[in-house]
Amino acid sequence: MTREIKLILLGAPGAGKGTQAEIISKDYGIPAISTGAIIREAVKNGTEMGLAAKEYIDSGALVPDSVVIGIIKERLAMPDCKGGFILDGFPRTVPQAAALDEMGVEITDVISIEVADERILERMGGRRVCKACGATYHVVFNPSPNGDKCACGEELTIRSDDKPEVVKSRLDTYHEQTEPLKDFYNAKGILKIVEGQEKLEDTTALTKAALEA
Ligand code: AMP
């Protein structure tokens, strides 16, 4: 791939954005930026922003636009983003997308990974994360090479917002606030749809095909 990639991955929570972002990041040598991971890190470290964000995350609601826009502005200004990047979980509202435009960020590709809500609810129970390095796994679809420990050796945990009642509320939030972004980017002619597959490598193949088409 020789062209510059400034990619947004859209999709419901649990659709596989984070996993695909990690793979594409390695294969294309560009950073994957997850606002969710940045916020979880702030919660873990007990920073002022983390403390303010925790209540929203725990209820499945979105953190206010002003907070996440500030996070992304700072992150995109870092030198490793010069040659391209993948945004996983940002933007999640139309004002956030408009903020990217206002910052002069020229997104080249938007890929929406689509998975039915019922399948997502099934899947989320198996999701595991490493609090030390941030890697994500699924007990069935993407198991750790290290059993119930992370590849880095730390314990794997279940995210507090992966509880079924919180997942339902996150799906509602997705449909109401984030899905309208498909129209926003379709109007710019840069939206591609990928059907999330049972096997993650099949979704990767479709995602790369969408990028290279
Ligand atoms: P994620 O790991 O992307 O599923 O994000 C976890 C949680 O962090 C979300 O449910 C939101 O509460 C918050 N969050 C992450 N990204 C954003 C965003 N772009 N806008 C608002 N809230 C966000």
Residues whose N, C-alpha, C, O or C-beta is under 5 A from the ligand:
A	BS01	AMP	P13 T35 G36 A37 I39 Y56 I57 G60 A61 L62 V63 V68 D88 G89 F90 P91 R92
